[in-house]
Amino acid sequence: MTLCPNGHSSASTDYCDVCGTPMVAAAPVAPTPTMAMPTVSGSSEPITCPNCSFPNLPDALFCENCGYDFTTGSLPEPDPDGLGFGAPLTAPAPVPNAPAVVPVVAPVSSLDIEEGDLGKHEAAGDPGYVEAPAIEGQPTVEPAGAAEASEPAAAEPEAETGPVASSPAVSTIEGDSAWVAEVWVDPEWYAAQKSDDPLPSGGLPEIVVLKQSSLLVGRTSVSRDIHPQIECGTDSGVSRRHCQLNTDGQRWWVEDLQSSNGTFVGAAGEELPSVPIQPGQRREVHDGDRIFVGAWTRLVIRKALPGEA
């Protein structure tokens, strides 16, 4: 492993796995005595994970896809406190001659139910109903039928009919128009960045449908639970958490998340941008603007054509 200029330990030798800083000035870290690696030391060939066949960097200590540990030859142990890893629940063994348990039902508070549901909570016919002590300052609802013995019930006005508006989901894009992002391999931007990495073959862009109002642009890291909605995994110049795209359904903004190589915005037909946007500050993306990240990635946000969304 090596140390990046910011002091983070990184398994990658080109960019820091933690902050994405180039490893030009990185200092090697004294190796810790470990078990034999599954590949020959010093090999420049990628390490293929024996568990999921995912290609990893030659100096990787674990699989970026499934977390397989190349040093110990084992999968990561499940977190006992995490969701989905709890021990299966089993029914307790029956106790001989145990007395029957009578359920205790607390009265329903007016804070817990809607006004139209007050008559649905029947308590008079429940043999296990027990009145809970009243809480000072909190109104309670009498059990259904309790007030009928003392006074006749007043006629309730009929509810107004009409469509009920549903609350829109916060995380989805509202409106009739769908949006997509074009992910391009830009040779002109690659030449300006003077990257040592080989340029992938160009061609048609990858189309990503933008279904959420906030999307992460970056590279996937299973070990750190980073899963961007716009994946730029082939471009090592893109940080794991590079920038954030946000929209109100009509306009779009981009915000740099303190990436190593910056986020650039330029208008179509103009010269390539040379000054990155300020990290932590939103920059509006106008129609026709291009977003440049990493060594060769260009993003274009536009409304979806028929059949794309």
C-alpha positions in Angstrom: 0.0 0.0 0.0 1.0 3.6 -0.5 0.3 6.9 1.1 -1.3 9.7 -0.8 -0.1 13.4 -0.4 -3.0 13.9 2.1 -1.8 11.0 4.3 -4.4 8.3 3.3 -3.5 4.7 2.8 -4.4 3.6 -0.7 -4.3 0.3 -2.5 -4.4 2.0 -5.9 -1.1 3.5 -7.2 -2.6 6.0 -9.6 -5.2 7.9 -7.5 -6.0 7.7 -3.8 -8.9 5.4 -3.0 -10.1 7.8 -0.2 -9.8 11.3 -1.7 -8.9 10.7 -5.3 -5.7 12.7 -5.2 -3.1 11.7 -7.8 -0.4 9.5 -6.3 2.6 11.3 -7.9 4.1 12.3 -4.6 3.0 9.2 -2.7 5.5 7.5 -0.4 5.5 3.7 0.0 4.3 2.3 3.2 6.3 -0.5 4.8 4.5 -3.7 4.1 2.9 -5.5 6.9 3.7 -9.3 7.1 0.7 -11.0 5.6 -0.2 -14.2 4.0 0.9 -15.0 0.4 -1.0 -13.1 -2.3 -2.9 -15.2 -4.9 -0.9 -13.5 -7.7 2.8 -13.2 -8.4 4.4 -10.2 -6.7 5.3 -7.3 -9.1 2.9 -8.5 -11.8 1.3 -5.8 -13.9 -1.7 -8.0 -14.8 -5.0 -7.3 -13.2 -6.1 -9.5 -10.3 -9.2 -11.5 -11.2 -11.3 -12.2 -8.1 -11.8 -15.9 -7.6 -15.2 -15.3 -6.0 -16.9 -13.1 -8.6 -14.3 -12.9 -11.5 -14.2 -9.1 -11.3 -10.9 -7.6 -12.6 -9.0 -5.6 -10.0 -5.8 -3.5 -9.9 -2.6 -5.4 -9.6 -1.9 -4.1 -6.1 -5.5 -4.5 -4.8 -5.8 -6.1 -1.4 -9.5 -6.8 -1.8 -12.1 -7.1 -4.6 -13.8 -3.8 -5.3 -17.0 -5.7 -6.4 -17.6 -8.3 -3.6 -15.0 -7.4 -1.0 -13.1 -10.7 -1.3 -9.8 -10.4 0.7 -6.9 -11.5 -1.5 -4.6 -11.7 1.5 -6.6 -14.1 3.6 -8.5 -15.7 0.7 -11.9 -15.2 2.4 -15.1 -13.1 2.0 -15.8 -10.2 4.4 -17.6 -11.3 7.5 -21.2 -10.0 7.7 -21.9 -7.2 10.1 -24.0 -8.6 13.0 -25.4 -5.1 13.6 -26.3 -4.6 9.9 -29.7 -5.2 8.3 -30.2 -8.6 6.9 -27.5 -10.4 8.9 -29.5 -11.0 12.2 -29.9 -14.5 13.4 -33.2 -16.0 12.3 -36.0 -15.7 14.9 -37.5 -18.8 16.2 -40.6 -19.3 18.3 -39.9 -20.0 22.0 -40.5 -23.5 23.2 -43.9 -23.9 24.9 -43.9 -23.9 28.7 -45.9 -26.7 30.3 -48.9 -25.7 32.4 -48.3 -22.0 31.6 -51.3 -19.7 32.3 -53.1 -18.2 29.3 -51.9 -14.6 28.4 -54.6 -12.1 28.0 -53.6 -9.2 25.6 -53.7 -5.7 26.9 -55.0 -3.1 24.4 -54.2 0.5 25.1 -56.8 3.1 24.1 -56.3 4.9 20.8 -55.2 8.5 21.0 -56.6 11.1 18.7 -53.0 11.8 17.8 -52.6 8.4 16.2 -55.7 8.2 14.0 -57.5 10.3 11.5 -60.8 11.9 12.2 -62.7 9.7 9.8 -61.4 6.5 11.4 -62.7 7.2 14.9 -65.6 4.8 14.6 -63.4 1.9 13.4 -61.5 1.3 16.7 -64.0 -0.9 18.5 -63.0 -1.5 22.2 -66.3 -2.3 24.0 -66.5 -5.9 22.6 -62.8 -6.7 23.3 -62.5 -8.8 26.4 -58.8 -7.9 26.8 -59.3 -4.2 26.6 -57.7 -2.3 29.5 -57.9 1.4 29.9 -54.4 2.9 30.1 -53.7 5.9 32.4 -54.4 9.3 30.9 -51.4 11.5 30.0 -51.7 15.1 31.1 -52.0 17.5 28.1 -52.8 14.7 25.6 -56.4 14.3 24.4 -57.8 10.8 24.2 -60.6 9.2 22.2 -63.4 7.4 24.0 -64.1 3.9 22.8 -66.7 3.5 20.1 -70.2 3.2 21.6 -69.3 4.7 25.0 -70.9 8.1 24.3 -74.0 6.5 22.8 -75.4 5.5 26.2 -75.4 9.0 27.6 -76.4 11.2 24.7 -77.5 10.6 21.0 -74.9 11.0 18.4 -75.0 14.1 16.3 -75.4 13.7 12.6 -72.1 14.1 10.9 -72.0 16.2 7.8 -71.4 14.4 4.6 -67.8 14.6 3.4 -67.1 16.5 0.2 -66.4 14.4 -2.8 -63.6 15.1 -5.1 -60.2 14.0 -6.1 -57.6 13.7 -3.3 -54.2 15.1 -4.2 -51.3 12.8 -3.3 -48.0 14.1 -2.0 -45.2 13.7 -4.6 -42.1 11.7 -3.6 -39.2 14.0 -2.7 -36.6 11.9 -4.4 -38.2 11.6 -7.8 -38.4 14.2 -10.6 -41.8 15.7 -10.9 -43.4 16.9 -14.2 -44.4 15.5 -17.5 -40.9 15.7 -19.1 -38.3 13.0 -18.4 -34.6 13.8 -18.4 -31.5 11.9 -19.4 -27.8 12.4 -19.2 -25.4 11.6 -22.1 -22.1 10.2 -20.9 -19.5 10.8 -23.6 -15.8 9.9 -24.1 -14.4 13.3 -25.2 -11.0 13.0 -27.1 -10.6 16.8 -27.1 -11.0 17.0 -23.3 -8.6 14.0 -23.0 -6.0 15.8 -25.0 -6.3 18.9 -22.8 -5.9 16.9 -19.6 -2.7 15.1 -20.8 -3.6 11.9 -18.9 -1.3 8.9 -18.9 -4.3 6.5 -19.0 -5.2 5.1 -22.4 -8.3 6.7 -24.0 -11.2 4.3 -24.5 -12.7 4.0 -27.9 -15.3 6.6 -28.6 -18.7 6.3 -30.2 -22.3 6.9 -29.2 -22.8 8.1 -25.6 -24.2 6.1 -22.8 -27.8 7.3 -22.0 -28.7 7.4 -18.3 -32.3 8.1 -17.4 -32.5 10.7 -14.5 -35.3 9.5 -12.3 -34.2 11.2 -9.0 -34.0 14.9 -8.1 -30.5 14.4 -6.7 -27.9 12.2 -8.4 -24.3 11.4 -7.6 -21.6 11.4 -10.3 -18.5 9.3 -9.5 -17.1 5.7 -9.4 -18.4 2.7 -7.5 -16.7 1.4 -4.4 -18.3 -1.6 -2.8 -16.0 -1.5 0.2 -17.0 2.1 1.0 -20.7 1.7 -0.1 -20.5 4.3 -2.8 -22.9 3.6 -5.7 -23.3 6.7 -8.0 -26.4 7.0 -10.2 -24.1 8.2 -13.0 -21.2 5.7 -13.1 -17.8 6.8 -14.6 -15.9 3.7 -13.5 -13.6 3.5 -16.5 -12.3 7.1 -16.0 -9.8 6.9 -13.1 -9.6 10.7 -13.1 -13.1 10.8 -11.6 -13.3 10.8 -7.8 -15.5 8.2 -6.1 -17.8 11.0 -5.0 -17.1 13.6 -7.7 -20.1 15.9 -8.0 -23.8 16.1 -7.4 -26.6 16.9 -9.8 -29.8 18.5 -8.5 -33.1 19.6 -10.1 -36.4 21.1 -9.3 -38.0 19.4 -12.3 -37.3 22.3 -14.7 -33.7 23.5 -14.0 -30.5 21.7 -13.2 -27.6 22.5 -10.9 -24.2 20.9 -10.5 -22.1 21.0 -7.3 -18.5 19.8 -6.9 -17.9 17.5 -3.9 -14.3 18.5 -3.4 -13.1 16.2 -6.1 -9.4 15.8 -6.8 -9.5 17.1 -10.4 -12.4 19.4 -10.3 -15.7 19.9 -12.2 -15.8 22.1 -15.2 -18.9 23.6 -17.0 -18.8 25.0 -20.5 -21.3 26.0 -23.2 -21.5 24.1 -26.4 -19.5 25.7 -29.3 -17.2 27.5 -27.0 -13.6 26.7 -26.0 -13.0 24.1 -23.3 -13.4 25.5 -19.8 -10.1 25.9 -17.9 -11.4 27.0 -14.5 -13.3 24.5 -12.3 -16.4 25.5 -10.4 -16.0 26.3 -6.7 -16.5 23.2 -4.5 -19.7 23.3 -2.3 -21.3 26.0 -4.5 -24.2 25.1 -6.9 -23.7 26.1 -10.5 -26.8 26.2 -12.8 -26.5 24.1 -15.9 -28.2 25.9 -18.8 -29.5 24.3 -22.0 -26.6 23.1 -24.1 -24.0 23.3 -21.3 -21.5 20.5 -21.0 -20.0 19.2 -17.8 -16.5 17.9 -17.9 -15.0 15.5 -15.2 -12.0 13.2 -15.0 -9.7 12.6 -17.9 -12.2 12.2 -20.7 -15.8 12.2 -19.5 -18.3 14.7 -20.8 -21.9 14.9 -19.5 -24.8 16.5 -21.3 -28.2 16.9 -19.6 -31.2 17.1 -21.8 -34.9 16.2 -22.0 -35.6 12.6 -23.0 -36.7 11.8 -26.5 -39.7 9.5 -27.1 -38.7 6.0 -26.1 -35.7 6.9 -24.0 -37.3 7.2 -20.6 
